Amino acid sequence: MPAELRSEVSRADRRDFALSARIEDVLAAVAERASENLKRAHPEFSAGTLKKRACFIPLFFGLAALIALFNEASTAVLCFLVGLPSAFRILLVMDELHATPRHSGPDFSSVPDQDLPVYSVIAPLHREARVVDQLLSAIERLDYPLEKLDVILMVESDDRETHAAITGRRHRMPITVIPAPPVGPCTKPKALNIALELARGSFVVIYDAEDRPQLDQLRCALQAFGSAGDDLACVQSRLCVDTRATWLGRYFTAEYAAHFDIFLPRLAALGFPLPLGGSSNHFRTSVLRKTGGWDPYNVTEDADLGVRLSRLGYRCGVIESTTYEEAPTEIRRWLGQRSRWFKGWMQTLLVHLREPRRLFRQLGQRGFAAFLLVVGGNSLVALAHPIFVVGVFWKLGFGAESLLEIALCAVSLLTGYMSSAFLAWRGLSYRGARRKLRTLAWTPLHWLLLSVAAWWAVGELILAPSRWNKTEHGLDRERGITSALVKLNALFADMEKRGEIPQIWIDATYSAADRQRLPRAFASG
């Protein structure tokens, strides 16, 4: 049977099923297709088809790194391999000849509303009742006609609190709320694939629950798409963390500034595979569907999709617009999120290296090297780092065959720390936040935490490869509001004792009946 006829029969079957079945059955069928489509159509691109023994490869690398320290020659080789990703980052960032290109073409800031395309905004939500109002308010404030927005909220079917938070507010725009059935892996990319099937827009953007995009972001993305060819499949907005509650939150700000303001724009300018961030990715909807959408079995579906797009001949870019996010400030929450990222990068590395020759042909020599150094380097360097730390102190305490071994390990450690600090310095300078540079003194401790997360990811990759470690949002915002109210209450109590609250403020704030109930210090002004 010809492919076109098979496609028509398939569409007819789905249409007949949709007309005769209950909505729950339809959603379950859509969820099943969203979970298995990539795995069936392109098994070579799916983490769901990874063999169990492949998941042990990162563990074997870590053990090999440990064994390598017992021999001078193997120590030198290991130091060279671990130092390559850091050297690559520094060289890439110092190449000022490849700055982020400015986009030309139609000016979408002045395009009449009726001429703008429909834009789908997809937000997967899971236990996000705290920040639903913040997210929807941010979408409503976008500089884009509300009637041209196709807002789709994916909510787990058993998440009653998030459902209540959505229905409990007044909306200025139409919103489609889709309950994600418990079919297949319970992951963000599965929810995104369900929403993609229902998206009406020519373009689609993904936002996380805590996101606050700049008002012109959609028009900025259209500007980039309009000034490029059809091979530009995705543009990544810059992500910026504005959480300052702890040193970990402040370091997250520096880390994001380095990655999204400095490193990714350089990668994009050179045409290298772009490991996308998980939020504020803008896609051509047709290309996204054509390339299979997201991999539901990969827990960093964004990085995986960026590599796959590059393999299939598409490009990804970076735009100037920023989305502000919340960072986890507690070590427990931070480790959960970061271990998921490491596990996903390991999955991405293993998936795309299953056929290295084919990968080399598709990415080219430079792209292939960049993929190994960026995606592979993220995980493998973090795994090797504690081994180097222990190795240095072991060799200092119990002696080494030569000082060269100690020097090589120490140089590898310092190279990693300096590359992170250098990129963070460049990122914070770009953001005009050089006053935060003292946060970089925490770099060695941050690297140790990265290593804990990486080794945690190794265990999960073997035992629970598709488990999604959920990052809770809104906790720091609530703590910040509570802290501010406590401080404000203490301030007013102190002013009340001293009789320093102006009468004009009381008259403007309280009614006559209220003023009779105020303490004497308030009433007297």
N, C-alpha and C positions, 0 to 999 in steps of 0.2 A: 504494500500500500504506500503511495507517495507520502512524503513527510507533510506536505500541505494538507492532504486529506486527513491524515492521522490527527493533525492539529485541530482541524475543524470538528472531527468526531469528539476529540477530547473536550473542546469548548462546549459542544452540544451536551455531552454527558454532565459536565459541571453545571450547566445552566438548568438541565432537567432536575438534577439533584437539589440545586438551590431552591427551585420552585416547589419541590415536594417535601423537603425536609424541614425540621425545626431549626431555629436559629442556632441552638446549641450544637446541633449536628453539623451545621455549616461551618461554624467556628472551629469545631474539632477537626473537620476535614482540612480547613485552611491551615490550622496549626500543624497538622501532620505533614502537609506539603511544605510548609515553611521550615519544618525540622529536617526533612529528608531530601528536599529538592537538590541542593548542591551535592549532597552525599551520593545521590543516585546519578545525577547528570554528569558531574565532574568529580569522581571519587578521589582523584589525585590532588584536588584542592581542599579536601575536607579533613579536619582533624578527627572526625568521627571514624575514619578508616585507618587511623594509625595503629600499627601492630603494638601489642603490649610490650614486646621486647624493645621497641624503639623508644618507649618512654623511660627506659633505664639509661639511655645514652648520656644525659646530663649528669647522672649519678656516677657513671664510669669516668666522665671527664674530671669530676671533682676528686675522685680517688686517684686518678692518674696524676693530677696536679700534686697531690700529697706525696705520692711515691717519687715524683720527679725531684723533690727537694733533697733526696738522699744521695743524689749524684750531681757532681759539678756541671757536667755537660748538659744533662737534662734540665738542671736548674736554669742554665743560660737560655735554653730553648724555650722553656716555660715563661721566663721573664720577657723574652722577645715577643711571644704570642700575646701575652697579657698587656704588654705596652702598646701594641699596634692600635687598638681602638682609641686609646687616649691620644696618641700621636695623630691619628686621622682626624679627630675632632678639632684639635688645635690647628692643624694645617688647613682644614676646611674653613674654619672661622677666620683665620688670618688672610684668606684669599679675598681681598676687597674688590678684585676685578669682577666678581660674580655677585654683586649686590642684588637685592630683590628687585626685579624689574617693575617699573611703573606701568600700569595698565592704561592703554588708550582705547579709543573706540566710542560707542554711543554713551552719552552721559545719562545714566538712569536716574540721577537725582532730579532731573527736570522732565522725565517722561510722564505724560498724563496718566492718571490712575487707570483709566479704561484700557490703556495700551500695555499695561504690565501683565506678565503671565501669572497664572495661578501658581502659588508657592505652597507646597505641603510642608508643614512643621510637625515633626514626629517627636514625641517625648515619652519614652518608656518609664513608667513609674511603678515602684514596688516599695511599700511601706514609706511613703513620702508625704504623709498628711501634713507634716510640719511646714513644708515649703511649697505646697501646691499653689497657694495664693500668690506667693512671690514669683513663681515661674509664669503663671498665667498673666499676672500684671505686667511682667517684663515683655511677654509676647504681645499684649495689647498695646504697649507703648511703642512697638516697632514702627518705623517710618515706612509703612506699607498699608495700602487700603485693606481694611479688615474683610471686605467682601471678596478679596482675592487671596485670602489665607485659608488654607485647608488644614486645620489643626486636628491632629489625631493623638489622643492620649491612650497609651497601652497600659492597662492596669490588670494585675493578676486577679483572677476571678474570686479568690477568697480574701482579697485585701479590702475589707469593709471600711476601714478608717480613711484610706485614700479616696475611695468612692464617695464617702460622706463629705470629705473636704472639697471635692470637686463640685458636687451638687449643692453644697451649702453656701456657695458664693454666687453673686450676680455676674454674668458674663456679658461682655460687649461684643462678642463674636461667636459665630457658630463653632461648636466643639463636638467632635466625634469621640466618644469614649468606648473603647473596645476591651472587653474582658478577655484576657489571655487564658485559654483553656490549659489544664495541666496535662498537656500532651507533649512528649519529647522532652529535651533538656529544659530546665527552668532557667533560661539565660536571657540576657538582654538582646543578643542578636536574633533569637527566635522571635521575640516580640517585635523587633524591627521588621523582620521578614513578613510577619502577618500584616503589619501596617502598610508595608510597601505594596502589597497586593491591592490595597484599597485606596492608595494615594491618588489624588486627581491632578496634582500639580505637575508642570513640566520640569520643575526643580524641587528638590526635597532637602531639608536641613534637619539634622538631629540635635536635639538639646537634652541635656541632663536636667534632673529635677531642680538643682540649685543654681542653674545658669541665669546670668543677667547679661544678655548680649547688648552691644551698643545699638543705638536706635537705627543707624543706617546700614546695618549689616547685610540685610537681604539685597538692597540696592548695590552695595559694594560687591557682593558676590556676582550679581548679574553683570556688573561692569567688567569683572574679570572674565566671565564666560563670553561676554559679547566681544571682547577684544582678542579672543583666542580662537583657535580652530576647534573642530568637533572632537579632537583627541584630548582636550582638557576635560576630564571626567569629574573632577572634584577639586574644590578649593577648601583649604583648612583655615578657619579663623584662628587668631592668636588667643590662647587661653592665659588668663592672669588670675592668680590666687591673691585674695585680699584678706586672708585670715592672719591675724597677728597675735593670737592669744598666747602661744608658746614659741619656744625656739624652733620646734619642729614645723609649726605653721609658717614661721618667717623663712625657714630654710626652703620650704616648699615653694614660697614665692620666688626665691632666687633660682631654684631649680627650674620652675616653669618659665621664668624669664629667659634663662639660658636656652632651653629647648625650643620654645615656640617663637621667641623673638629673634634668636640668633641662629640656632642650629638648623631647624627645619627650613627656614627661608633659603639658606645656603644649599641644602640638599635639593630643594625644588628648582632653584636657579640652574643647577648643574644637571638637571634631568635625572637624578638618582631616584630609586624607589623611596617612596615617602611613607614611613610608618605613621599613619594618621593618629591623631588624638581621638578619644572616644566621644567627643562632643563638638558641636559647631562645625561639622563637616557638611558642606553643601555639594550636592550631586546633580548631574543631569539624570533625571528619573529613568529615561530610556536606556542609558548606558548601565545604570545600576541594575536594572532588571536583566539586561542582556548578559551581564557578567556573573549572574547568579546570586546577587545580594550578599548578605552576610553569612558567615559560617556559624551555625548555631552551636557547634561543638568547640569553638575556639573562644576562650574567655578574654582575649584581646582582639575581638573581631575587627577593630579599626585598623590596627597595624597589619593584620593579615590581608584585609581588603586592599590597603594601599599597595602592598607587594603584588597581589594578584592583578590589580589594574595595570601596574607597570609591566607585568609579564604578558598581558594581553594587548599591549601597544598603546595604552592610555597614559596620560600625564596627570599629576596632582600638583596644585599650586598652593601658595599661602597668600592671604589677603591682609590688609592693614587693620581691619576691624577686629576688635577685642571682645571676648566674652569673659566676664568675671565669674569666678567659681569659689566655692568653699573648700578648704583643705581639712582633712582630719588632723586634729591637734594632739590626740592621745596616742601613745605608742601602740596600744592594742589595735585601735581602729586603723592606724597607719599601716601596721604590719599586715593586716587582713587585706587591705586594698593593694599594697605593693606586692604581696605574694601572688595575688591574682594576676597582676601585670606580668610578673616574671614567668608564671606558668604559661600565660598566653604567648609571650615572646618565645619561650621554648617550643610550644606547639607550632608556632609560625615557622620557626627555624626547621623543625623536623619535617613539617608538611612540605615545604618548598625545596628541601634538600633530598627528597626521595628520588628525584631524577635530576642529579646535579648537571649533567650534560645539557639536558633540555633547558634547565634554568639558566645556564651560562649562555646558551644561544639566544634566549629571549631577553635577558637583561644586558647582554654584552659584558665585556671584560670589566669595565669600570663599575657598571651597575651591580654585577655579581660580587665584586670586592666590597662595594659599599653595603650591600645587603649583609654580608658576613660580618663586617666590622660594626655595623649599627645594631642589627637585630641579634646577631650572635654575641657580639661584644657586650651588650647590655647584661646578658645573663651570665655568660661564662666568666667575665671579670669579677662579678659579684660573688660567684662561687669560689673563685680562687683567692679572693682577698684575705679571708681569715687564715687561710693556709700560709700565706706570705707573712702575716703578722706573727703567727705562732712560730713560723720558721725562723724569722729574724731573732726573736727572743731565745728560741731554743739554741740556735747556733752561737749567740752571744754568751749564753749561760754554760753550754756544755762543749763549746769549741766547734770549729768548722775546719774542713780540710784546707781552706784558704780564705783570706779576707775577701776574695772575689765573690764568693757565694753570698756573704753578708751584704756586700756592696750592691750586687745585682738585685737582691730582694728589696733592699732599702730604696734603690732608685725606682724600681717598679711601683712601690707604694707611693713615693713622692710624686711620680709622674701622674698617677691616677688622681691624687689629691689636687695637684696643681692644675690639671686639665679641668676638673670640676670647678675649682675656684675661679679659674680664668674665664670659663664660659659664663659662670654666674655673675662675675664682675661685669662682663660685657652686657649681659642681659639686664642687670640692675641699672647700669649706666644708660641703656636704651630707654628704660622705663623712668629715668630721672630719679632713681631711688638709691643713690650712692650712700645715703646715711645708713642703709641697712647692711653695708658691707661687713660690719663686725659679726654678723650672723655666720659668715663663712668660716669663722674659727671653729665651728662645730663640724667641719667637713670630715675629720677622721671618725668621729662618733656616728655621723650619718652613714658613712660607708660600712661600718660594722652592722648597723641596723639593716642596710641593704642586703648584706650577706645573710643575716638571719632570715630575711624575707625570701631570698633566693633559695636557701636550703629548705625552707618550709615549702616552697613551690615544687622542689624536686620530689618531696614526699607526696604532695598532692597530685603531681603529674602521674605518679605510679598508681596511687590508690584511688583518687577521685578526680580524673582529668577534666570533667565538665562541671565540677562544683563551682558555684558562683559565690564568692565571698562578698556579701553585700556591704557597701559602705553607707552608713546612716548619715543623713544630712539634716541640717537645721539645729543640731545639738549646740554647736558653738554660738549660733545666732541667739538661741534661747538663753544660754549662759550670759552672753553679752548684754542682752536686754535686762535680765534679772540683775546682773552686776551694776548696770547703769542706774536702774531704779533704786537699788539699795544705796548707792552713793548719793543719788539725788535726794532720797529721803533723809539721809544723814545730814546732807548740806542744809536742807530746809529746817531740820530740827535744831541745828546749830544756829541758824539765822533767827529762828523763833526765840531761842533763849536770849539772843543779843538784841532782839527787837529791830532787826535790820531789813525786814521785808517791806518794800515801799507800799504805801496805801494805794497808789494809783494802780499797782499790779493787782491788789486785792479787789479794788472796785471793778477792774476790767474782767476779772476772772470769776468772781463769785456774785451771786445775787444778794439782795439785802437779807433774805432769810438765811442764806448760807453763812453770811458774815456774822450773824448772831450766834452761830454754832461754833465759830472759829475760836481758837485760844486767844487769850487777852493780848499776847504779843503780836498776833496777826491783826487783830481788830484795831489796835492802837497804831500800827504801822511804825 
